């Protein structure tokens, strides 16, 4: 399938994920080796010397050159079995006489299930400037072509199709943009003469085309954020055109010719309109100065909004007046019913402005001090409501995906079968929920698929981590044209999933995530120090304290006690025989991992040829202690336990450092719908300050979203101060005063 995919147009990178590599195992027992006075290295060396193609040069003849070469490379199990290991003249011993040759797969412990059935996944990637949507279309086309060619019982399915997500969200944004554009035109038609509204509205696509034209030069692509920026600027972009168009139309009503009205009306408001748009453009500038996790996302908004507003100035000063000069004076005798209705609404609104708004505005202007103080008071009350927690805030809101990702990390000493059992339990819970959440009309499940993988998991940045203690389950849900089905809540499914999975004994980490965008976790505490045991004790205390909050869940830490290991130390006997650490380590490695005799190329696959003990001869500490060691001083082997002491110990699988010190991080999620993360963080700081006050040599820092929020807020406030100064300067120019702005 992988090779056939690469033949499709537009598909350039295909990678297997959980498919084990092909491998040829040559397995022999210690007893057999002892019987024939052989070692694993002897068998490996025999393969290297006999299973090989060697060029012996060119033979020059009258008829031309003839290449002379040996042709002994083995490619199959049967060919490897025929390789001689011992040749003593009257007796030849072949590999088949001393070992079993298995043409199979590597021992990598990774298993995948798709909707409860064994599976192997193949990933297709977009490369360079390729379109995600086009690549996905080619893959789906391939699946339709290839399905009939598969053997009975083998099926093709797709998962994690990013093109569907992109299509769904872009179509939603495009639909929102169209609806917003229509609403803008309708509102313009209510207040302006239809002809004026039409010319003002036509300025929107002109400005948007200008914005689209600038995107490649600014390093932007058409994505969800840039589309959102276009929707955001949709209502702002017509402001200057409305002012200019309305002023031109006013002069036309007062009797000016269309051409003269267009020129006079445009020039009258040119200065205030230009500076008004300029201040709006500057108001978006702080987003260009934002730092932290959201920097790359935030910058896309001003890089769309500012060029579009710049083009709106050009359109309102050059294109709109030209169009307005073609409008003929209105003939009241030919006004339609809708025209009369529009006139009546417009005049009524204008009357309300004169009778209601103008007197109120006059009072505000006459009482400047009260107006300013009131505005400041409202601002202070708003800030206070957020700081007190009365108004819950979320600096990094969750953007719901259409999938749930479950990641499990067990202690590093956990066996593969134990981890697999827990992953299958989670998969069974997912299957139960899939049977519960079904469409009442069609009877089909809202679950599109669920995939369980034992032996690996995905990191925050999308990288793969392999290990017998790792596993994950991914569930994706059906989406219609309008998103998820009516009444279906991913959060509800996630809560049920968490409850039914329950407590997994000994699990270091069990996380359930249904949102996209990696801004760190809401609560993340990094503890620093040189004494790892002291940090470990504090980690447990902090975990217990976090459990006291009802809205805090999925509490995790990255502290690991270490992986069990056997440390080998030479005995006096080994030293007296002249045996070195290298001698011991190399022979033990050959016994446990194996001796890599060679690698062969078979089709697209590079296959290792490994000589090793069978699994049942290398599965316990006793097996290791009895590994026969060859010595130069004797023709007989000596058990490892006589040459080396085996001391059980633990070694850290990972040592995390931050600020040049050892660090352990405790993190957790928060139910943002019911609790304010800022209030919890503030309370947590009080607790941590008190806890660490009596812990010499140890300190802490709030990481994750808290750190990103602080970094982003600081840079934004700095930019905000700068922008206020620029806006003040821009307003001072048309007012010709430093006091009025």
C-alpha positions in Angstrom: 0.0 0.0 0.0 2.8 2.4 0.9 4.6 1.8 -2.4 1.3 2.2 -4.4 0.6 5.5 -2.6 3.9 6.9 -3.7 2.9 6.3 -7.3 0.0 8.7 -6.9 0.4 12.3 -8.3 0.9 14.8 -5.5 2.0 12.3 -2.8 5.7 12.6 -2.1 6.1 11.4 1.5 4.6 8.3 3.1 5.7 6.8 6.4 4.7 3.8 8.3 3.9 4.4 12.0 3.4 1.2 13.9 4.4 -1.4 11.3 7.3 -3.4 12.8 10.5 -3.7 10.7 11.3 -6.9 8.8 14.1 -8.8 10.5 15.8 -12.2 10.2 16.4 -13.8 13.6 19.0 -16.5 14.0 18.3 -18.0 17.4 20.4 -20.5 19.3 20.5 -21.6 22.9 23.5 -21.3 25.3 23.5 -25.1 25.6 23.9 -25.6 21.9 26.7 -23.1 21.7 28.4 -24.8 24.7 28.0 -28.2 23.0 29.8 -27.1 19.8 32.2 -24.7 21.6 30.7 -21.7 19.6 29.8 -18.1 20.4 27.2 -15.8 19.0 30.0 -13.9 17.4 31.3 -17.0 15.7 27.9 -17.5 14.0 27.7 -13.8 13.1 31.3 -13.9 11.7 30.4 -17.0 9.6 27.5 -15.0 8.0 29.7 -12.0 7.3 32.3 -14.1 5.6 30.0 -16.4 3.5 26.8 -14.4 2.8 28.4 -11.7 0.7 28.9 -10.7 -2.9 32.5 -9.7 -3.7 33.9 -8.4 -7.0 37.1 -10.1 -8.0 37.9 -7.7 -10.9 37.5 -7.6 -14.7 38.8 -10.3 -17.0 39.8 -8.7 -20.3 39.3 -10.9 -23.3 39.2 -10.4 -27.1 35.4 -10.3 -27.0 35.3 -7.7 -24.2 35.5 -7.4 -20.4 34.0 -10.1 -18.1 33.2 -9.2 -14.5 34.4 -11.9 -12.1 32.5 -12.0 -8.7 31.3 -14.2 -6.0 27.5 -14.5 -5.6 27.0 -15.7 -2.1 24.7 -13.1 -0.5 21.8 -14.8 1.3 18.3 -13.2 1.3 16.0 -15.8 2.7 15.8 -18.0 5.8 16.5 -21.1 3.6 19.7 -19.5 2.2 21.0 -18.5 5.6 20.4 -22.0 7.0 22.9 -23.4 4.4 25.8 -21.2 5.6 28.6 -23.3 7.1 29.7 -22.4 10.6 32.3 -25.2 11.2 34.3 -26.9 8.5 36.8 -29.3 9.9 37.4 -31.3 6.8 35.4 -34.4 7.5 32.6 -32.6 9.1 30.6 -29.5 8.0 28.2 -27.8 10.5 25.6 -25.5 9.0 23.6 -22.8 10.7 20.5 -25.0 10.5 22.3 -27.5 12.7 22.9 -25.1 15.5 20.1 -22.5 15.3 16.6 -21.7 14.1 16.3 -19.1 11.3 13.1 -17.0 11.4 12.3 -14.6 8.6 10.0 -12.3 10.7 9.8 -8.9 12.3 11.7 -6.9 14.8 10.8 -7.1 18.5 9.5 -3.5 18.7 6.5 -3.7 21.0 3.9 -1.5 19.4 0.4 -2.7 18.6 -2.5 -0.8 17.1 -6.2 -1.4 17.0 -8.7 0.4 14.8 -12.3 0.2 16.1 -11.2 -2.9 18.1 -9.4 -4.7 15.2 -5.7 -5.1 14.7 -4.3 -2.5 12.4 -1.1 -1.0 10.9 -1.2 2.7 10.2 0.4 4.5 7.3 0.9 8.3 7.5 0.8 10.5 4.4 2.4 13.9 4.8 2.1 17.3 3.1 5.5 18.5 2.0 6.6 22.1 1.3 3.9 24.1 -0.4 1.6 21.2 -1.1 -2.0 21.7 -0.2 -3.4 19.6 2.6 -6.7 19.4 0.9 -5.2 18.2 -2.5 -3.0 15.6 -0.8 -6.0 14.3 1.2 -8.2 14.1 -2.0 -5.5 12.0 -3.6 -5.3 9.6 -0.7 -9.1 9.2 -0.7 -9.0 8.6 -4.4 -6.3 5.9 -3.9 -8.4 4.2 -1.2 -11.4 3.8 -3.6 -9.1 2.4 -6.3 -7.2 0.0 -4.0 -9.9 -1.4 -1.8 -11.1 -4.0 -4.3 -7.5 -5.3 -4.7 -7.1 -6.2 -1.0 -7.2 -9.8 0.3 -10.4 -11.0 2.0 -10.6 -9.7 5.6 -8.3 -6.7 5.0 -9.9 -3.3 5.0 -8.7 0.3 4.4 -9.8 3.1 6.7 -8.7 6.7 7.2 -8.1 8.7 10.4 -6.8 12.1 11.4 -7.7 13.6 8.1 -6.6 17.2 8.7 -8.1 18.3 5.3 -11.6 17.6 6.7 -10.9 19.9 9.7 -9.4 22.6 7.4 -12.4 22.3 5.0 -15.0 22.4 7.8 -13.5 25.5 9.5 -12.8 27.4 6.3 -16.3 26.7 5.0 -17.7 28.0 8.4 -15.6 31.1 8.2 -16.5 31.7 4.5 -20.1 31.3 5.4 -19.8 33.7 8.3 -18.0 36.2 6.0 -20.8 36.0 3.4 -23.5 36.4 6.1 -21.6 39.3 7.7 -21.2 41.0 4.3 -24.9 40.7 3.6 -25.8 42.1 7.0 -23.5 45.0 6.4 -25.2 45.7 3.1 -28.7 45.4 4.6 -27.8 47.8 7.4 -26.2 50.3 5.0 -29.4 50.1 2.9 -31.5 51.0 6.0 -29.6 54.3 6.6 -28.4 55.3 3.2 -30.0 55.6 -0.2 -29.8 52.2 -1.9 -27.5 53.5 -4.7 -25.1 55.0 -2.1 -25.2 51.8 0.0 -24.4 49.7 -3.1 -21.3 51.7 -4.0 -20.2 51.7 -0.3 -20.7 48.0 -0.1 -18.8 47.3 -3.3 -15.8 48.8 -1.6 -15.6 45.7 0.6 -14.4 43.2 -2.1 -12.0 45.8 -3.4 -10.4 46.2 0.0 -10.3 42.4 0.6 -8.7 41.8 -2.8 -6.0 44.3 -1.8 -5.5 42.4 1.5 -5.3 39.0 -0.3 -2.7 40.5 -2.7 -0.5 41.6 0.2 -0.6 38.2 2.1 2.2 36.5 0.2 4.5 39.5 0.8 3.8 39.4 4.5 4.3 35.6 4.8 0.7 34.8 5.4 -1.5 32.0 4.2 -5.2 31.6 4.1 -6.0 29.8 7.3 -8.5 30.0 10.1 -6.9 33.0 11.8 -6.4 35.0 8.7 -10.0 34.3 7.7 -11.1 35.4 11.2 -9.1 38.6 10.7 -11.0 39.3 7.4 -14.4 38.8 9.2 -13.2 41.0 12.1 -12.4 43.9 9.7 -15.6 43.4 7.7 -17.6 45.9 9.6 -14.7 48.4 10.1 -13.7 48.6 6.5 -16.7 50.5 5.4 -16.6 53.2 8.1 -14.6 55.7 6.1 -16.6 54.9 2.9 -19.9 55.6 4.8 -18.7 59.0 6.1 -17.4 60.0 2.6 -20.4 58.6 0.8 -23.0 60.2 3.1 -21.2 63.6 2.9 -21.2 63.4 -0.9 -24.9 62.5 -0.9 -25.7 65.4 1.4 -24.2 67.9 -1.0 -26.2 66.3 -3.9 -29.4 66.7 -1.9 -28.5 70.3 -1.3 -28.4 70.9 -5.1 -24.8 70.4 -6.1 -24.1 68.5 -9.3 -22.9 64.9 -8.8 -19.3 65.6 -9.9 -19.0 68.7 -7.8 -20.6 67.0 -4.8 -18.2 64.1 -5.1 -15.1 66.4 -5.1 -16.4 68.7 -2.4 -17.8 66.0 -0.1 -14.6 63.9 -0.3 -12.2 66.8 0.4 -14.3 68.0 3.4 -13.9 64.8 5.3 -10.6 63.7 3.9 -8.5 64.7 6.9 -10.8 63.4 9.8 -11.5 60.1 7.8 -7.8 59.6 7.1 -6.7 60.1 10.6 -9.7 58.1 11.9 -8.6 55.1 9.9 -5.0 55.6 10.8 -5.8 55.4 14.5 -7.7 52.2 13.9 -4.8 50.7 12.1 -2.5 51.8 14.9 -4.9 50.2 17.5 -4.1 46.8 16.1 -0.3 47.3 16.2 0.2 46.0 19.8 -0.6 42.5 18.4 2.5 42.8 16.3 4.6 43.3 19.5 3.1 40.4 21.4 5.5 37.7 22.7 5.0 34.3 24.1 3.0 31.2 23.0 0.4 33.2 21.0 2.8 35.5 19.2 2.7 33.8 15.8 -1.1 33.5 16.0 -1.7 37.1 17.2 0.5 38.7 14.5 -1.7 37.3 11.7 -4.6 39.5 12.7 -3.0 43.0 12.3 -1.1 41.8 9.2 -4.5 41.3 7.6 -6.4 44.2 9.2 -3.9 46.9 8.6 -3.5 46.4 4.8 -7.2 46.0 4.3 -7.8 49.3 6.1 -5.1 51.0 4.0 -6.8 49.8 0.9 -10.1 51.1 2.3 -8.6 54.6 2.5 -7.5 54.4 -1.2 -10.9 53.1 -2.2 -12.9 55.8 -0.3 -10.7 58.6 -1.6 -10.3 57.6 -5.2 -12.8 54.9 -6.3 -15.9 55.8 -4.3 -16.1 59.5 -5.3 -15.8 58.4 -9.0 -18.8 56.1 -8.5 -20.8 58.6 -6.5 -20.4 61.2 -9.3 -22.5 58.9 -11.5 -25.5 58.9 -9.1 -28.4 60.9 -10.5 -30.7 63.0 -8.2 -33.5 61.0 -6.8 -36.9 61.5 -8.5 -39.4 61.3 -5.6 -42.3 60.4 -8.0 -40.5 57.2 -9.1 -39.7 55.9 -5.6 -40.8 52.3 -5.0 -42.6 51.0 -1.9 -39.3 49.8 -0.5 -37.7 53.2 -1.2 -40.5 54.9 0.7 -40.0 52.5 3.6 -36.2 53.1 3.6 -36.8 56.9 3.5 -39.2 56.7 6.4 -36.8 54.5 8.5 -33.8 56.7 7.7 -35.7 60.0 8.6 -37.0 58.5 11.8 -33.6 57.4 12.9 -32.1 60.8 12.0 -34.9 62.4 14.0 -34.1 60.2 17.0 -30.5 61.3 16.8 -31.5 65.0 16.8 -34.1 64.7 19.5 -32.5 62.2 21.8 -28.8 61.7 21.2 -27.8 65.3 20.5 -29.1 66.7 23.9 -27.4 63.8 25.7 -24.2 64.5 23.9 -24.5 68.2 24.7 -24.8 67.4 28.4 -21.7 65.2 28.2 -19.6 67.8 26.5 -20.7 70.5 28.9 -19.8 68.3 31.9 -16.4 67.1 30.7 -15.1 66.2 34.2 -18.1 64.1 35.1 -18.0 62.3 31.7 -14.3 61.5 32.1 -14.6 60.4 35.7 -17.6 58.1 34.8 -15.6 56.5 32.0 -12.7 55.9 34.3 -15.0 54.5 37.0 -16.6 52.0 34.6 -13.1 51.0 33.5 -11.9 50.4 37.1 -15.1 48.5 37.9 -14.5 46.2 34.9 -10.9 45.5 35.9 -11.9 44.9 39.5 -14.6 42.4 38.5 -12.0 40.4 36.6 -9.4 40.6 39.4 -11.9 39.6 42.1 -13.1 36.5 40.1 -16.6 37.8 39.9 -16.2 37.9 36.1 -14.4 34.6 35.2 -11.6 35.1 32.7 -9.7 32.6 30.6 -6.6 34.0 28.8 -6.2 30.8 26.8 -9.8 29.6 26.0 -10.2 26.0 24.9 -10.9 25.6 21.2 -12.9 22.3 21.0 -11.6 19.8 18.5 -13.8 17.0 17.0 -11.7 14.4 18.8 -10.6 13.2 22.2 -7.0 12.2 22.8 -6.1 10.0 25.8 -2.5 9.5 26.7 -1.2 7.1 29.3 2.2 7.0 30.9 3.0 4.2 33.4 6.2 3.9 35.5 9.3 3.0 33.4 9.4 -0.4 35.1 6.0 -1.4 33.9 5.9 -4.3 31.5 4.4 -4.0 28.0 1.6 -6.4 28.7 0.4 -4.4 31.7 0.4 -1.2 29.7 -1.5 -2.9 26.9 -4.1 -4.2 29.3 -4.8 -0.6 30.5 -5.0 0.7 26.9 -7.4 -2.0 26.0 -9.5 -1.1 29.0 -9.7 2.5 27.8 -10.5 1.3 24.3 -13.4 -0.9 25.7 -14.8 2.2 27.5 -14.6 4.1 24.2 -16.5 1.2 22.5 -19.2 1.3 25.1 -19.7 5.1 24.6 -19.7 4.6 20.8 -22.7 2.2 21.3 -24.5 4.7 23.5 -24.1 7.9 21.4 -26.0 7.0 18.2 -28.2 9.0 15.9 -31.8 8.3 16.8 -32.8 8.4 13.1 -30.0 6.5 11.3 -28.9 4.4 14.2 -25.2 5.2 13.4 -22.7 6.0 16.1 -21.5 9.6 16.5 -18.0 8.0 16.9 -16.3 7.9 13.5 -13.5 5.7 14.9 -11.4 5.0 17.9 -7.7 4.0 17.7 -5.7 2.4 20.5 -1.9 2.2 20.4 0.2 0.4 23.0 3.9 1.1 23.1 4.0 4.7 22.0 2.3 8.1 22.5 2.3 11.6 20.9 4.1 14.5 22.5 2.8 18.1 22.7 4.7 19.0 19.6 3.5 15.9 17.6 6.7 13.9 18.1 6.5 10.2 18.9 7.7 8.7 22.1 8.2 4.9 22.2 8.2 2.8 25.4 6.6 -0.3 26.9 5.1 2.0 29.5 3.3 4.3 27.0 0.0 4.1 25.2 -2.7 6.3 23.7 -6.3 6.1 22.5 -7.8 8.6 19.9 -11.5 9.1 19.3 -12.9 11.1 16.4 -16.5 12.1 16.0 -18.8 12.5 13.0 -19.2 16.0 11.8 -22.0 17.2 9.5 -22.2 20.4 7.4 -22.9 22.4 10.5 -20.3 20.8 12.7 -21.1 18.3 15.5 -24.6 16.8 15.7 -27.2 18.9 17.5 -27.1 18.1 21.2 -23.9 16.2 21.1 -21.3 17.4 23.5 -17.6 16.3 23.3 -17.1 17.7 26.8 -19.9 15.4 28.1 -18.3 12.4 26.4 -14.9 13.4 27.9 -16.3 13.6 31.4 -18.0 10.2 31.1 -14.9 8.7 29.6 -12.8 10.0 32.6 -15.3 8.7 35.1 -15.6 5.2 33.5 -11.9 4.8 33.0 -11.4 5.5 36.7 -8.2 5.3 38.6 -5.5 3.3 36.8 -3.2 1.7 39.4 0.3 3.1 39.4 -0.3 5.4 36.4 2.1 8.4 36.3 0.1 10.3 33.8 -3.4 9.9 32.4 -4.6 12.9 30.3 -7.7 13.4 28.3 -7.7 16.3 25.9 -10.3 17.5 23.4 -8.9 21.0 22.5 -6.3 22.1 20.0 -3.6 24.8 20.4 -0.7 24.1 22.7 -0.4 27.0 25.2 0.7 24.9 28.1 -1.5 23.6 30.9 -3.6 26.0 33.1 -1.7 25.1 36.2 2.0 24.3 35.9 4.5 24.6 38.8 8.2 24.0 38.2 10.3 23.2 41.3 14.0 23.7 41.2 16.8 22.3 43.5 19.8 20.1 43.7 18.3 17.6 46.1 16.0 15.4 44.0 14.6 13.6 47.0 13.6 16.9 48.6 11.9 17.9 45.3 10.1 14.6 45.1 8.6 15.1 48.6 7.5 18.6 47.7 6.0 17.2 44.4 3.8 14.8 46.4 2.7 17.6 48.8 1.7 19.9 45.9 -0.2 17.1 44.2 -2.2 16.4 47.3 -3.0 20.1 47.7 -4.2 20.4 44.1 -6.5 17.5 44.8 -8.4 19.7 47.3 -9.7 21.9 44.5 -12.9 20.4 43.1 -12.4 21.9 39.6 -8.8 20.7 39.2 -8.2 17.3 37.4 -5.6 15.3 35.5 -2.9 16.2 38.0 0.5 15.1 36.6 4.2 15.4 37.3 7.4 14.5 35.3 9.3 13.1 38.3 10.5 9.5 37.7 12.1 7.3 40.3 14.1 5.7 37.5 14.3 2.5 35.6 15.5 -0.7 37.2 18.9 -1.8 36.0 21.6 -4.4 36.7 25.1 -2.9 37.3 28.0 -5.2 36.5 31.3 -5.1 38.4 34.2 -7.4 37.7 35.2 -10.0 40.3 38.8 -10.7 41.3 38.5 -13.9 39.2 37.8 -11.8 36.1 40.7 -9.5 36.8 43.1 -12.5 37.3 42.0 -13.9 33.9 42.6 -10.6 32.2 39.0 -10.0 31.4 38.0 -6.3 30.9 34.7 -4.4 31.2 34.5 -4.3 27.4 34.8 -8.1 27.1 32.0 -8.6 29.6 29.8 -5.8 28.2 30.1 -6.9 24.5 29.3 -10.6 25.3 26.4 -9.7 27.5 25.0 -7.3 24.9 25.2 -10.1 22.3 23.3 -12.4 24.5 20.5 -9.9 25.4 20.2 -7.6 22.4 21.9 -9.8 19.8 24.8 -9.7 17.4 24.0 -7.8 14.2 25.6 -9.9 11.5 24.6 -7.8 8.5 21.9 -5.8 6.8 20.4 -6.8 3.5 18.3 -4.9 1.0 15.1 -6.7 0.0 12.9 -4.5 -2.2 12.3 -1.2 -0.4 13.2 -2.8 3.0 16.5 -2.8 4.8 16.5 -6.0 6.9 18.7 -6.7 9.9 20.1 -10.2 10.3 20.4 -10.7 14.1 22.0 -13.6 16.0 20.7 -13.9 19.5 19.4 -16.2 22.2 15.7 -17.2 22.1 13.4 -15.1 24.2 13.1 -17.8 27.0 16.8 -17.7 27.5 17.0 -13.9 28.1 13.9 -13.0 30.1 15.1 -13.1 33.7 17.9 -12.0 36.0 18.8 -15.6 36.4 19.2 -15.9 32.7 21.6 -13.0 32.7 23.7 -14.2 35.6 24.2 -17.6 33.8 25.3 -16.1 30.4 28.3 -18.1 29.4 31.4 -15.9 28.9 34.3 -16.9 26.7 37.8 -16.1 27.9 41.2 -16.2 26.2 42.6 -18.1 29.1 40.3 -21.1 28.7 38.5 -23.1 26.0 35.6 -23.5 28.3 33.0 -20.8 29.1 32.5 -19.4 32.5 29.1 -18.2 33.9 28.7 -14.5 34.2 28.0 -14.6 37.9 31.5 -15.9 38.5 33.1 -13.0 36.6 30.9 -10.1 37.6 28.6 -9.1 40.5 25.1 -8.1 39.5 23.8 -5.2 41.6 20.2 -4.1 41.2 19.9 -0.3 40.9 17.8 2.4 39.3 18.8 4.9 36.7 16.8 8.0 35.8 15.1 7.7 32.4 15.2 11.5 32.1 16.7 14.3 34.1 14.9 17.7 33.6 16.9 20.9 34.0 15.8 24.4 34.0 17.8 27.5 34.9 20.8 25.2 35.3 19.1 23.2 38.1 17.2 20.0 38.4 13.5 20.6 38.0 10.3 18.7 38.5 7.0 20.1 37.1 3.6 19.5 38.5 0.7 20.4 36.2 -3.1 20.1 36.0 -6.2 21.1 34.1 -9.0 23.2 35.3 -12.8 23.2 34.6 -12.8 26.8 33.2 -16.6 26.7 32.9 -17.0 26.6 36.6 -13.8 28.0 38.1 -11.6 31.0 37.5 -8.1 29.9 36.8 -6.6 33.2 37.9 -8.3 32.9 41.3 -6.9 29.4 41.8 -3.5 30.5 40.7 -3.5 33.4 43.2 -4.5 31.1 46.0 -1.9 28.5 44.9 0.9 31.2 45.0 0.0 31.9 48.7 0.2 28.2 49.5 3.5 27.8 47.6 5.1 30.8 49.1 4.4 29.5 52.6 5.5 25.9 51.6 8.8 27.0 50.1 9.7 29.5 52.8 11.0 26.7 55.0 12.6 24.7 52.2 16.2 25.8 51.8 17.8 25.4 48.4 14.5 24.9 46.6 12.5 27.4 44.6 9.5 27.4 42.3 8.0 29.1 39.3 4.6 29.2 37.7 5.1 27.8 34.2 2.7 26.8 31.4 -0.2 29.1 30.7 0.7 31.3 33.6 4.2 32.1 32.3 2.9 32.5 28.7 0.1 34.8 30.0 2.6 37.0 31.9 5.0 37.2 28.9 2.2 38.0 26.5 0.5 40.5 28.8 3.8 42.3 29.5 4.6 42.7 25.9 1.1 43.7 25.0 0.9 46.4 27.7 4.2 47.8 26.5 2.8 47.9 23.0 -0.4 49.4 24.3 1.4 52.3 25.9 3.3 53.0 22.7 0.1 52.8 20.7 -1.8 55.2 23.0 1.1 57.7 22.5 0.9 57.3 18.7 -2.9 57.7 18.6 -2.6 60.8 20.7 -0.1 62.2 18.3 -2.3 61.3 15.3 -5.3 63.0 16.9 -3.3 66.1 17.8 -2.5 66.7 14.1 -6.1 67.3 12.8 -7.2 69.0 16.0 -4.1 71.2 16.0 -4.1 71.0 19.7 -2.5 68.9 22.5 -5.4 69.4 24.8 -8.4 68.3 22.8 -7.2 64.7 22.0 
